[in-house]
C-alpha cells in the first residue's frame, strides 16, 4: 500500500465517527406509550411468549436477522496472530459486507481465547443472541475443531467462512473453468498449494461433487503431503498421497489445475510450462498472488487464470457467497449449514455467470458493451444484484429439502438464475420507460 492509501484507510476508519458500524432503532420511541411498549411494562409480554416457546424469539427479537461474526484473532488476513483487539476492524468490515449485500445485522465479537475449548465454551454461552454464527480468522488446525464442536453443540448455523466460503467460490469458479477449457472433472489432475483451512475445505468440497482423492496432490511449506511424512495433523493426513514426488515442481508436471491458497510468488513460469495443455491457474494469495498474471500469461497463452484481486479478471471473492448463505439459512430458520446447502450455492453461482450481465454491473466496472461467460468472466461480479435472490433461494431450498429448516421455503423467492435475470431485465425496461 502507498503512503497515501494507508493514510486514507486510517482516516476512513477514524472519521467522522470511529469504526464502521452503529446500532439504529427499528421502532418508534417518541411517546410515553412507545417507551412503555419498548421496555417496562410492555416488554414483559414477548419475554413470557419466548419462555413458553423459544422459537418465538425469532418473531419478537433481532435474533431472526442477526449474525455473530466471531474471532480470536489468531489468523487475521495475511497478518497472522494479531490478537482479538487488532482483529476488530476486520470483523467490523465483515459486518459491513453482511449488511450491504444481504441486509443482515451483525454483532462482531472478539474473544480473548487462544485455547480452542475456551473459545468454544464462550461462543456456546452467548449463542442464544444469534440466528447464526460466522467464524472468522481462526488459525488451523484449531479452526476445524472449533467449528465442528460448535456445530454439534448449537441449533443455529455455524459457518467458518475462511473454510467454506472460499471453498464454495473456488469450486464454482473451477467448474466453469473446467467447462471452458474443455476438460472433465473425472480426468483432471489437481494440485492444491496450501494445506490450511481454505485449501483443505476446497478439496473436500471438490471431492463431494465427484473429484477422486487420487486426483489431488496437496503441497504445504514442507513439500508434497505424502504418506511417509510424520509431521501431519489428521486433516492433512487425509490428503496424504502414496508418491515418490516431493516438491511443488514435481507435482505440477502434467497437472491440469493449480489452486494456490498459500503465499506470494511461489509458482514460477517454468512450473506453468510443465502443466498439461489448457491449464487452469487459481493464484488466490492476497494481495500478492502465487504468480503474477502477466508472468503467467506470458508463460502459457492457453491458460485460464483467476486471482483474489479485484483489479484482475476472475476475482475469487468470498463476498459472492457468505452473505447469501446466511440470508438463505436464516430465512428458513435453518439449524445448520450442511454440505447440500453449500453445493446448492456452488451451482447457483456458477449458473449465474452464464446469464446476461445486468447494465448496473457493466456501469460499475466501466465496461462498454457486454460482459459474457468466458475465460475472463467465470464468476459473477460482487455487485451483481441477482446474487441475493439467486444464491439465497438455492440455499434456503436446499435447507428445506434436507430437513434442517424450521419454517417452509419462502414462496416469493426466485427459483433460478434465469428467473432472476428475467426479473432484472423487466425492472430495467420499466425504469427506462419511466425516464
C-alpha positions as CSV (number, residue, x, y, z in Angstrom):
1,X,0.0,0.0,0.0
2,X,1.2,3.5,-0.8
3,X,1.5,6.1,2.0
4,X,-1.5,7.9,0.6
5,X,-3.6,4.8,0.7
6,X,-2.5,4.0,4.2
7,X,-3.4,7.5,5.4
8,X,-6.8,7.3,3.6
9,X,-7.5,3.9,5.2
10,X,-6.8,5.2,8.7
11,X,-8.9,8.4,8.1
12,X,-11.8,6.3,6.7
13,X,-11.9,4.2,9.9
14,X,-11.5,7.2,12.2
15,X,-13.6,10.0,10.7
16,X,-16.2,11.4,11.3
17,X,-17.1,8.6,13.8
18,X,-14.7,5.8,14.8
19,X,-15.4,2.4,13.3
20,X,-17.8,1.3,10.5
21,X,-20.9,0.3,12.4
22,X,-23.7,1.7,14.6
23,X,-26.9,0.5,16.2
24,X,-30.1,2.0,14.8
25,X,-33.7,1.9,16.2
26,X,-36.4,0.0,14.3
27,X,-39.3,1.0,16.5
28,X,-40.7,4.5,17.5
29,X,-39.6,5.9,20.8
30,X,-41.2,9.3,20.8
31,X,-44.1,8.9,23.3
32,X,-44.8,7.6,26.7
33,X,-46.7,4.7,25.1
34,X,-43.7,3.9,22.8
35,X,-41.4,3.7,25.8
36,X,-43.9,1.6,27.7
37,X,-44.0,-0.9,24.8
38,X,-40.2,-0.9,24.2
39,X,-39.3,-1.5,27.8
40,X,-41.3,-1.9,31.0
41,X,-44.1,-2.9,31.3
42,X,-44.7,-3.9,27.7
43,X,-41.5,-5.9,27.1
44,X,-42.8,-8.5,29.6
45,X,-45.2,-9.9,27.0
46,X,-42.6,-11.1,24.5
47,X,-40.5,-12.4,27.4
48,X,-43.4,-14.6,28.5
49,X,-44.0,-15.7,24.9
50,X,-40.4,-16.7,24.4
51,X,-40.3,-18.5,27.8
52,X,-43.3,-20.6,26.7
53,X,-41.9,-21.2,23.2
54,X,-38.2,-20.4,22.5
55,X,-38.9,-20.2,18.7
56,X,-40.9,-17.0,19.4
57,X,-37.5,-15.3,19.8
58,X,-37.3,-15.3,16.0
59,X,-40.6,-13.3,15.9
60,X,-40.1,-10.8,18.7
61,X,-36.3,-10.1,18.7
62,X,-33.5,-9.3,16.3
63,X,-32.3,-13.0,16.5
64,X,-34.1,-13.8,13.2
65,X,-31.8,-11.4,11.3
66,X,-28.7,-11.4,13.5
67,X,-25.3,-13.0,12.8
68,X,-22.4,-13.1,15.1
69,X,-19.1,-12.6,13.4
70,X,-16.7,-14.1,15.9
71,X,-12.9,-14.5,16.1
72,X,-10.0,-14.9,18.4
73,X,-7.7,-13.0,16.1
74,X,-5.2,-15.9,15.5
75,X,-5.1,-15.7,11.7
76,X,-6.1,-12.3,10.5
77,X,-5.9,-11.7,6.8
78,X,-2.2,-12.2,5.9
79,X,-1.1,-10.6,9.2
80,X,-1.2,-13.7,11.3
81,X,-1.9,-13.8,15.0
82,X,-2.5,-10.2,15.8
83,X,-4.9,-10.9,18.7
84,X,-8.6,-10.2,19.1
85,X,-8.5,-6.5,19.6
86,X,-6.4,-5.8,16.4
87,X,-8.8,-8.1,14.6
88,X,-11.8,-5.9,15.3
89,X,-11.6,-3.6,12.2
90,X,-11.7,-6.8,10.0
91,X,-14.7,-8.1,11.9
92,X,-16.5,-4.8,11.5
93,X,-15.6,-4.9,7.8
94,X,-17.2,-8.3,7.6
95,X,-20.3,-6.9,9.3
96,X,-20.4,-4.1,6.7
97,X,-20.5,-6.7,3.9
98,X,-23.3,-8.7,5.5
99,X,-25.4,-5.6,5.8
100,X,-24.5,-4.2,2.4
101,X,-25.1,-7.4,0.4
102,X,-27.8,-9.3,2.3
103,X,-29.3,-6.8,4.8
104,X,-28.2,-9.0,7.7
105,X,-27.4,-7.3,11.1
106,X,-24.2,-8.3,12.8
107,X,-22.6,-8.1,16.2
108,X,-18.9,-8.5,15.9
109,X,-17.4,-10.4,18.9
110,X,-13.7,-10.6,19.5
111,X,-12.8,-13.2,22.2
112,X,-9.5,-13.4,24.1
113,X,-9.1,-17.1,23.9
114,X,-6.2,-18.9,22.2
115,X,-7.4,-22.2,23.8
116,X,-10.0,-23.9,21.4
117,X,-12.1,-25.3,24.2
118,X,-12.3,-21.9,26.0
119,X,-13.3,-20.3,22.7
120,X,-16.0,-23.0,22.0
121,X,-17.5,-22.6,25.5
122,X,-17.6,-18.8,25.2
123,X,-19.4,-18.9,21.8
124,X,-21.8,-21.5,23.0
125,X,-22.6,-19.5,26.1
126,X,-23.5,-16.4,24.1
127,X,-25.2,-18.2,21.2
128,X,-28.8,-17.6,22.2
129,X,-28.3,-14.0,21.0
130,X,-27.8,-15.0,17.4
131,X,-29.6,-16.6,14.4
132,X,-26.3,-17.7,13.0
133,X,-22.6,-17.6,13.7
134,X,-19.8,-16.8,11.2
135,X,-16.4,-17.8,12.5
136,X,-13.6,-15.7,11.1
137,X,-9.8,-15.5,11.1
138,X,-9.1,-18.5,13.3
139,X,-5.8,-20.4,12.7
140,X,-5.6,-24.0,11.6
141,X,-5.9,-26.7,12.7
142,X,-8.0,-25.4,15.7
143,X,-10.4,-23.8,13.2
144,X,-11.6,-27.3,12.2
145,X,-12.0,-28.4,15.8
146,X,-13.8,-25.2,16.9
147,X,-16.3,-25.3,14.0
148,X,-17.2,-29.0,14.4
149,X,-17.6,-28.6,18.2
150,X,-20.0,-25.7,17.8
151,X,-22.0,-27.4,15.0
152,X,-22.5,-30.3,17.4
153,X,-23.5,-28.1,20.4
154,X,-25.7,-25.5,18.8
155,X,-29.0,-25.5,16.9
156,X,-28.2,-22.5,14.7
157,X,-25.9,-22.3,11.6
158,X,-22.2,-22.2,12.3
159,X,-20.0,-21.4,9.3
160,X,-16.3,-20.8,9.1
161,X,-16.0,-18.6,6.1
162,X,-12.3,-19.0,5.6
163,X,-13.0,-22.7,5.0
164,X,-16.4,-23.0,3.3
165,X,-16.9,-19.5,1.8
166,X,-13.6,-19.9,0.0
167,X,-14.4,-23.5,-1.0
168,X,-17.7,-22.6,-2.5
169,X,-16.3,-19.8,-4.7
170,X,-13.3,-21.9,-5.7
171,X,-15.4,-24.8,-6.7
172,X,-17.9,-22.7,-8.6
173,X,-15.1,-21.0,-10.5
174,X,-13.3,-24.2,-11.1
175,X,-16.3,-26.0,-12.6
176,X,-16.8,-23.1,-15.0
177,X,-13.1,-23.0,-15.9
178,X,-13.1,-26.8,-16.5
179,X,-16.0,-26.4,-18.8
180,X,-14.4,-23.5,-20.7
181,X,-11.1,-25.4,-21.0
182,X,-13.0,-28.4,-22.3
183,X,-11.8,-30.7,-19.5
184,X,-13.7,-33.2,-17.4
185,X,-13.9,-33.4,-13.6
186,X,-13.3,-37.2,-13.8
187,X,-10.0,-36.9,-15.6
188,X,-8.2,-33.8,-14.3
189,X,-5.2,-33.7,-12.1
190,X,-5.4,-31.0,-9.3
191,X,-2.5,-29.5,-7.3
192,X,-3.5,-27.6,-4.2
193,X,-0.7,-25.3,-3.0
194,X,-1.6,-24.6,0.6
195,X,-3.0,-27.0,3.3
196,X,-4.7,-24.6,5.6
197,X,-8.4,-24.1,6.2
198,X,-9.1,-22.8,2.6
199,X,-7.1,-25.5,0.8
200,X,-8.4,-28.4,2.8
201,X,-12.1,-27.2,2.6
202,X,-11.8,-26.5,-1.1
203,X,-10.5,-30.0,-1.8
204,X,-13.1,-31.6,0.4
205,X,-15.9,-29.8,-1.5
206,X,-14.4,-30.8,-4.8
207,X,-14.5,-34.4,-3.6
208,X,-18.1,-34.0,-2.5
209,X,-19.1,-33.2,-6.1
210,X,-17.1,-36.0,-7.7
211,X,-13.4,-35.5,-7.7
212,X,-11.5,-38.5,-6.5
213,X,-8.9,-38.4,-3.8
214,X,-6.2,-39.8,-6.1
215,X,-6.7,-36.8,-8.5
216,X,-5.4,-34.4,-5.8
217,X,-1.8,-33.6,-4.8
218,X,-1.6,-31.3,-1.8
219,X,1.5,-29.2,-1.1
220,X,2.4,-27.3,2.1
221,X,5.5,-25.5,3.3
222,X,7.5,-28.7,3.6
223,X,6.5,-30.1,0.2
224,X,4.1,-32.7,-1.1
225,X,1.9,-34.2,1.6
226,X,2.6,-37.9,1.3
227,X,2.1,-41.0,3.5
228,X,5.7,-41.1,4.5
229,X,5.6,-37.9,6.5
230,X,5.3,-38.0,10.2
231,X,4.5,-34.3,10.8
232,X,0.9,-34.3,9.5
233,X,-2.2,-33.5,11.5
234,X,-5.3,-35.6,10.9
235,X,-6.7,-33.0,8.4
236,X,-3.6,-33.0,6.3
237,X,-3.1,-36.8,6.5
238,X,-6.5,-37.3,4.9
239,X,-4.9,-36.0,1.7
240,X,-1.6,-37.8,2.0
241,X,-0.6,-39.4,-1.3
242,X,1.4,-42.5,-2.0
243,X,4.0,-41.0,-4.2
244,X,7.8,-40.6,-4.7
245,X,7.3,-37.0,-5.7
246,X,8.3,-34.5,-3.0
247,X,8.3,-30.9,-4.5
248,X,5.8,-28.5,-6.0
249,X,7.8,-28.5,-9.2
250,X,7.3,-32.3,-9.5
251,X,3.6,-32.0,-8.5
252,X,2.8,-29.6,-11.3
253,X,4.2,-31.7,-14.1
254,X,1.2,-32.7,-16.2
255,X,-1.3,-31.1,-13.8
256,X,-4.5,-29.6,-15.2
257,X,-5.3,-27.4,-12.3
258,X,-3.3,-25.5,-9.7
259,X,-5.2,-23.9,-6.8
260,X,-2.9,-21.6,-4.8
261,X,-4.1,-20.6,-1.3
262,X,-0.7,-20.1,0.2
263,X,1.6,-17.1,-0.3
264,X,3.1,-14.8,-3.0
265,X,5.4,-15.7,-5.8
266,X,5.6,-19.5,-5.1
267,X,4.8,-20.5,-8.6
268,X,7.2,-19.9,-11.5
269,X,6.8,-19.5,-15.2
270,X,8.8,-22.7,-15.7
271,X,6.3,-24.6,-13.5
272,X,3.4,-23.5,-15.6
273,X,5.2,-24.6,-18.7
274,X,5.2,-28.2,-17.4
275,X,1.5,-28.3,-16.9
276,X,-1.0,-30.1,-19.2
277,X,-2.5,-28.3,-22.2
278,X,-5.1,-25.6,-21.4
279,X,-4.2,-25.4,-17.7
280,X,-6.3,-23.7,-15.0
281,X,-4.4,-21.4,-12.6
282,X,-6.1,-20.1,-9.4
283,X,-3.5,-18.0,-7.7
284,X,-5.5,-16.7,-4.8
285,X,-3.0,-15.4,-2.3
286,X,-3.9,-11.8,-1.5
287,X,-2.8,-9.1,-2.1
288,X,0.1,-10.8,-4.0
289,X,-0.8,-13.9,-5.9
290,X,1.4,-17.1,-6.2
291,X,2.3,-15.9,-9.7
292,X,1.6,-12.5,-11.3
293,X,-1.0,-12.8,-14.1
294,X,1.4,-11.0,-16.6
295,X,4.1,-13.6,-16.0
296,X,1.6,-16.5,-16.1
297,X,0.1,-15.4,-19.5
298,X,3.5,-14.9,-21.0
299,X,4.4,-18.4,-20.0
300,X,1.1,-20.0,-21.2
301,X,-1.1,-18.4,-23.8
302,X,-3.6,-21.3,-23.3
303,X,-4.2,-20.9,-19.6
304,X,-7.3,-19.7,-17.8
305,X,-6.5,-17.7,-14.6
306,X,-8.2,-16.4,-11.5
307,X,-6.8,-14.4,-8.6
308,X,-8.2,-13.0,-5.3
309,X,-7.8,-9.4,-6.6
310,X,-10.5,-7.1,-8.0
311,X,-8.1,-5.5,-10.5
312,X,-7.6,-8.7,-12.5
313,X,-10.3,-10.7,-14.3
314,X,-11.9,-13.6,-12.4
315,X,-11.7,-12.5,-8.8
316,X,-12.4,-15.3,-6.4
317,X,-14.1,-13.4,-3.6
318,X,-16.0,-14.9,-0.6
319,X,-18.4,-12.0,-0.7
320,X,-20.1,-13.8,-3.6
321,X,-21.2,-16.4,-1.1
322,X,-21.2,-15.8,2.7
323,X,-23.9,-13.1,2.9
324,X,-26.3,-15.2,0.8
325,X,-25.6,-18.4,2.6
326,X,-26.6,-16.8,5.8
327,X,-29.6,-15.0,4.2
328,X,-31.0,-18.2,2.9
329,X,-30.3,-20.1,6.1
330,X,-31.9,-17.5,8.4
331,X,-34.9,-17.1,6.1
332,X,-35.9,-20.7,6.8
333,X,-34.5,-20.7,10.3
334,X,-32.0,-23.5,9.4
335,X,-30.4,-25.3,12.3
336,X,-27.1,-25.7,10.4
337,X,-25.4,-25.1,7.0
338,X,-24.9,-28.5,5.5
339,X,-23.0,-29.8,2.5
340,X,-26.1,-29.8,0.3
341,X,-26.7,-26.1,1.0
342,X,-23.0,-25.4,0.1
343,X,-23.3,-27.4,-3.2
344,X,-26.6,-25.5,-4.0
345,X,-24.7,-22.3,-3.6
346,X,-21.9,-23.5,-5.9
347,X,-24.4,-24.4,-8.6
348,X,-26.4,-21.1,-8.3
349,X,-23.2,-19.0,-8.5
350,X,-21.7,-20.8,-11.5
351,X,-25.1,-20.8,-13.3
352,X,-25.5,-17.1,-12.8
353,X,-22.1,-16.4,-14.5
354,X,-23.7,-17.8,-17.7
355,X,-26.6,-15.4,-17.7
356,X,-26.5,-11.9,-19.4
357,X,-24.9,-9.4,-17.1
358,X,-27.1,-6.5,-15.9
359,X,-26.4,-3.0,-17.0
360,X,-25.8,-1.9,-13.5
361,X,-22.8,-4.2,-13.2
362,X,-21.4,-3.1,-16.6
363,X,-21.5,0.5,-15.4
364,X,-20.0,-0.3,-12.1
365,X,-17.0,-1.9,-13.8
366,X,-16.8,0.7,-16.6
367,X,-17.5,-1.9,-19.3
368,X,-18.6,-0.5,-22.7
369,X,-20.6,-3.2,-24.5
370,X,-21.2,-6.5,-22.9
371,X,-19.6,-8.9,-20.5
372,X,-20.3,-12.6,-21.1
373,X,-19.3,-16.1,-19.8
374,X,-15.8,-16.8,-21.0
375,X,-12.1,-17.1,-20.0
376,X,-12.1,-13.6,-18.4
377,X,-15.6,-14.0,-16.8
378,X,-16.1,-17.2,-14.9
379,X,-17.8,-15.8,-11.8
380,X,-20.4,-13.1,-11.2
381,X,-19.2,-9.7,-10.1
382,X,-19.7,-8.9,-6.3
383,X,-22.0,-6.0,-7.2
384,X,-24.4,-8.2,-9.3
385,X,-27.8,-7.7,-7.6
386,X,-29.0,-11.1,-8.7
387,X,-26.7,-12.9,-6.2
388,X,-29.0,-12.1,-3.3
389,X,-32.2,-13.7,-4.6
390,X,-30.5,-16.5,-6.6
391,X,-28.0,-17.8,-4.1
392,X,-30.2,-17.2,-1.0
393,X,-33.0,-19.0,-2.7
394,X,-30.9,-22.0,-3.6
395,X,-29.6,-22.3,-0.1
396,X,-33.0,-21.9,1.5
397,X,-34.5,-24.5,-0.8
398,X,-31.7,-27.0,0.0
399,X,-32.2,-26.4,3.7
400,X,-35.8,-27.3,3.4
401,X,-35.2,-30.3,1.2
402,X,-32.6,-31.7,3.6
403,X,-34.7,-31.3,6.7
404,X,-32.7,-28.6,8.6
405,X,-35.2,-25.8,8.1
406,X,-37.7,-25.0,10.7
407,X,-40.1,-23.0,8.5
408,X,-41.2,-23.5,4.9
409,X,-39.4,-22.3,1.8
410,X,-40.3,-18.7,1.1
411,X,-42.6,-18.8,-2.0
412,X,-41.6,-15.3,-3.1
413,X,-38.0,-16.3,-3.8
414,X,-36.9,-16.5,-7.4
415,X,-36.2,-20.1,-8.3
416,X,-33.3,-19.8,-10.8
417,X,-30.6,-17.5,-12.2
418,X,-32.7,-17.3,-15.4
419,X,-35.8,-16.1,-13.5
420,X,-33.7,-13.6,-11.6
421,X,-32.2,-12.3,-14.8
422,X,-35.7,-12.0,-16.4
423,X,-36.9,-10.0,-13.3
424,X,-33.8,-7.8,-13.6
425,X,-34.4,-7.2,-17.3
426,X,-38.0,-6.3,-16.7
427,X,-37.1,-3.9,-14.0
428,X,-34.5,-2.2,-16.2
429,X,-37.0,-1.8,-19.0
430,X,-39.6,-0.4,-16.7
431,X,-37.1,2.1,-15.3
432,X,-36.0,3.2,-18.8
433,X,-39.7,3.6,-19.9
434,X,-40.3,5.9,-17.0
435,X,-37.5,8.3,-17.9
